[in-house]
Amino acid sequence: MTTERILCPTRGGRRSFPNQDRAIALAKERGAELVFLHISNVHFLDMTASPVLVDIEGELEEMGEFLLTIAQERAEKAGVEAEIVVRHGEFGKVLRQVIAEYAISLVVLGRSAGGAGVTTPAYIEALSEKLSKELGIDFVVVHEGEIQREYHGSQDDR
Amino acid sequence: MTRSHRKAMQLTVLLGLAIVLGLAAALYWRPGAAQEEIQGFLISGEVRDVQGQPVQGVQVAAWTTSGDEPLAEVESQEDGSWALILPGAPISQLRVEITRPHFSPYTVTLEQPELQQLISERIYRVGAVTLERQITPGFWVAALVFLGVLLLIAFEKLHSTTAALAGLSLIFVVSYVGGAFNPGWFIFTFERGLEYMDWEVIFLVMGMMIIVNVIEGTGIFQWMAFQAYRLSRGRSWLLALILMGVTAVASALLDNFTTMLLMTPISLQIAVALGINPLALIIPEVLASNVGGISTLVGTPTNILIGAYAGIGFNDFLINQTAGVLLALAAMGGYVLYHYRAEYRKQGGGISRKLYKKLEKNAGLENREALWKSGVVFLLVLAGFILGESVQMVPAVPALVGAAMLLIWLKPDVHQMIKAVDWTTLVFFMALFIVVGAIQEVGLISIIAGRVSTLIGDNLVLGVFVVVFGVGTISTAIANIPLAASMLPIVRFLSATIPGANSQVLYYALSMGAAMGGNGLLIGGEANLVTAGITQQTDSPISFGEFLKVGLPVTYITLTVGFLWLLIRF
């Protein structure tokens, strides 16, 4: 029997801890493995006139790994096995790829605490609803560690 | 010593010798002055605009009353002077027509007394002629295109290079197509547009891109940031000051955009390790990078533009600007410590050994061989900047020599290295030069310069104040490269008209205003935007308001220090 896998896309850092904690709690409750995912996107360089002489994707990858290692250590401290994945690209697209690649059954998605995230709650809800129907897996939308909404596969939300 | 080390040492000595020999040869070589004997009858004069500035490229033609073709034609020089040589003695009335697009034509008629003087002395001086500006439809097109390009860049509606290219295309289309139907629409020819291109800037930026690309790959700046973390032993305030210093020095030697691309990810990790808000380290760094860059010629694109335009060398920036920049950085450091005092008092719980090792690895030196080789070449390039001035060697030459040395010595993948040259940036500069050239050509710059000159009068202190704070304030929202490029002709005009301004103080004022003003708003500089972009990949994004709270006070503190420094220095 394969172990269930929960995916927690996170930006890392202290403001992400409450949502990470919720994912850790859900993983513990279900006896699932946790996959922390950091997605970076260098679209912000598209409008610059200055030369990009740095392997910025490489730098962001190292940064993402560092931030996710903190999340991994916190999960392991709580007795949950966690894996870390760092990717680049458009958020929705990469999310789809990782869900398929790691056979994810539940995604815990939310904004960082204190309104610090760059995505809006409406975007997160719309994406969760769309992907849960499209991929037939569960999504839990969280904010500051509290569950806001759940989307179950191709069924209607509760 | 291994064979490869011996070979490397020999190559270093040879390259060093080549540079020294090159400098010596340039020092002792003097071209012989061409001796020309004037044949015929000479009519000379000079052309100025209403502000008394010389006008270059004016067509001057001598006509007889009956002739279908001019007896002689010539273009005025950079200093506005012109000299017509008539092959034979004129016998009847002579007309000298002085014309240039965007100016009202002027005619000088030589009657018998003047002709007699010309025949007897074989020379006649017309004297200075003042041409009046003409506001043509081409004037409005050039002005609107320039404004449009600025707005497209400011609001990020188009990539800067695309915006500048679209602008120059429109200028040439209107000039050629519109100008064919109505001369009033003409702005300038393609050839005239190319004359506004500053190739020294292009080659200096290109050479530095190759050098920076090698240096950045060594991980030296990330390593320095990690050493700062170790040295500060958990004292966040000390770490912030050291990181500001590292960033300022790195910006002075490379460029602030690249510096922030390198420093932001590692600083963010260090802040997380310390348990403080990453912005308390990163925002001071970006502020320091914007200011630190102006201490040298190669630290910012605006300094490169100013240096090439005004002939201000590497040493001039070091002598006249570096101390002022250090004072401004000290004042900035004081404000930053005050602003983030609560954050710096926080004590984090520390990080695990695993995380510490990861941080150490992320900040490690990546290619020690490339590091020492690029270090040697970079020092030679710096020496070239400093010593080259004595032989009138422009800074682009040591930069290109250094780039070539690295390509020969390190033998990197040349295709990869040439790809490292960011052509979009170089094309942006080229297109921008032509767009700014268009507003110069039609007289917009001259009109603005005249108005500013009327405001300032003969008061140099007021001039420095207006340039430092005026440019500084505009630069909070407008990209400083196009701003500096368009301000240069204005500053040249002011430097020529305000008593005492020939010390080039106004160019230094422009450098300080353009760079320090970039700290005012998040949109004020590309280093700010790219830093914000990187922080958006984490849960601590820099918001417009957060940046404003620190950046705006720092802007006016540093502008004040810079202004006072220029008053003391000049």
HADDOCK unambig.tbl for C-alpha pairs under 7 A between the chains (distance, minus, plus):
assign (segid A and resid 11 and name CA) (segid B and resid 537 and name CA) 6.35 0.50 0.50
assign (segid A and resid 11 and name CA) (segid B and resid 538 and name CA) 4.54 0.50 0.50
assign (segid A and resid 11 and name CA) (segid B and resid 539 and name CA) 5.39 0.50 0.50
assign (segid A and resid 12 and name CA) (segid B and resid 538 and name CA) 6.04 0.50 0.50
assign (segid A and resid 12 and name CA) (segid B and resid 539 and name CA) 6.24 0.50 0.50
assign (segid A and resid 13 and name CA) (segid B and resid 272 and name CA) 6.53 0.50 0.50
assign (segid A and resid 13 and name CA) (segid B and resid 539 and name CA) 6.02 0.50 0.50
assign (segid A and resid 15 and name CA) (segid B and resid 539 and name CA) 6.06 0.50 0.50
assign (segid A and resid 16 and name CA) (segid B and resid 539 and name CA) 6.52 0.50 0.50
assign (segid A and resid 40 and name CA) (segid B and resid 537 and name CA) 5.55 0.50 0.50
assign (segid A and resid 44 and name CA) (segid B and resid 530 and name CA) 6.72 0.50 0.50
assign (segid A and resid 44 and name CA) (segid B and resid 533 and name CA) 5.42 0.50 0.50
assign (segid A and resid 45 and name CA) (segid B and resid 530 and name CA) 6.77 0.50 0.50
assign (segid A and resid 46 and name CA) (segid B and resid 159 and name CA) 6.96 0.50 0.50
assign (segid A and resid 47 and name CA) (segid B and resid 156 and name CA) 6.36 0.50 0.50
assign (segid A and resid 47 and name CA) (segid B and resid 158 and name CA) 6.94 0.50 0.50
assign (segid A and resid 47 and name CA) (segid B and resid 159 and name CA) 4.53 0.50 0.50
assign (segid A and resid 47 and name CA) (segid B and resid 160 and name CA) 6.48 0.50 0.50
assign (segid A and resid 48 and name CA) (segid B and resid 159 and name CA) 6.68 0.50 0.50
assign (segid A and resid 48 and name CA) (segid B and resid 160 and name CA) 6.62 0.50 0.50
assign (segid A and resid 48 and name CA) (segid B and resid 526 and name CA) 6.55 0.50 0.50
assign (segid A and resid 49 and name CA) (segid B and resid 160 and name CA) 5.52 0.50 0.50
assign (segid A and resid 49 and name CA) (segid B and resid 161 and name CA) 6.44 0.50 0.50
assign (segid A and resid 49 and name CA) (segid B and resid 424 and name CA) 6.95 0.50 0.50
assign (segid A and resid 49 and name CA) (segid B and resid 425 and name CA) 5.30 0.50 0.50
assign (segid A and resid 49 and name CA) (segid B and resid 428 and name CA) 6.93 0.50 0.50
assign (segid A and resid 50 and name CA) (segid B and resid 257 and name CA) 6.83 0.50 0.50
assign (segid A and resid 50 and name CA) (segid B and resid 425 and name CA) 5.79 0.50 0.50
assign (segid A and resid 51 and name CA) (segid B and resid 422 and name CA) 5.11 0.50 0.50
assign (segid A and resid 51 and name CA) (segid B and resid 425 and name CA) 5.94 0.50 0.50
assign (segid A and resid 52 and name CA) (segid B and resid 258 and name CA) 6.91 0.50 0.50
assign (segid A and resid 53 and name CA) (segid B and resid 213 and name CA) 5.51 0.50 0.50
assign (segid A and resid 53 and name CA) (segid B and resid 258 and name CA) 6.67 0.50 0.50
assign (segid A and resid 53 and name CA) (segid B and resid 420 and name CA) 6.13 0.50 0.50
assign (segid A and resid 54 and name CA) (segid B and resid 216 and name CA) 6.67 0.50 0.50
assign (segid A and resid 54 and name CA) (segid B and resid 258 and name CA) 6.86 0.50 0.50
assign (segid A and resid 54 and name CA) (segid B and resid 261 and name CA) 6.80 0.50 0.50
assign (segid A and resid 56 and name CA) (segid B and resid 261 and name CA) 6.83 0.50 0.50
assign (segid A and resid 59 and name CA) (segid B and resid 265 and name CA) 6.42 0.50 0.50
assign (segid A and resid 60 and name CA) (segid B and resid 265 and name CA) 6.45 0.50 0.50
assign (segid A and resid 62 and name CA) (segid B and resid 362 and name CA) 6.36 0.50 0.50
assign (segid A and resid 63 and name CA) (segid B and resid 265 and name CA) 5.84 0.50 0.50
assign (segid A and resid 63 and name CA) (segid B and resid 266 and name CA) 6.98 0.50 0.50
assign (segid A and resid 63 and name CA) (segid B and resid 269 and name CA) 6.51 0.50 0.50
assign (segid A and resid 66 and name CA) (segid B and resid 269 and name CA) 6.98 0.50 0.50
assign (segid A and resid 66 and name CA) (segid B and resid 358 and name CA) 6.84 0.50 0.50
assign (segid A and resid 112 and name CA) (segid B and resid 539 and name CA) 5.98 0.50 0.50
assign (segid A and resid 116 and name CA) (segid B and resid 539 and name CA) 5.95 0.50 0.50
assign (segid A and resid 116 and name CA) (segid B and resid 540 and name CA) 6.23 0.50 0.50
assign (segid A and resid 116 and name CA) (segid B and resid 541 and name CA) 6.59 0.50 0.50
assign (segid A and resid 117 and name CA) (segid B and resid 539 and name CA) 5.84 0.50 0.50
assign (segid A and resid 118 and name CA) (segid B and resid 536 and name CA) 6.52 0.50 0.50
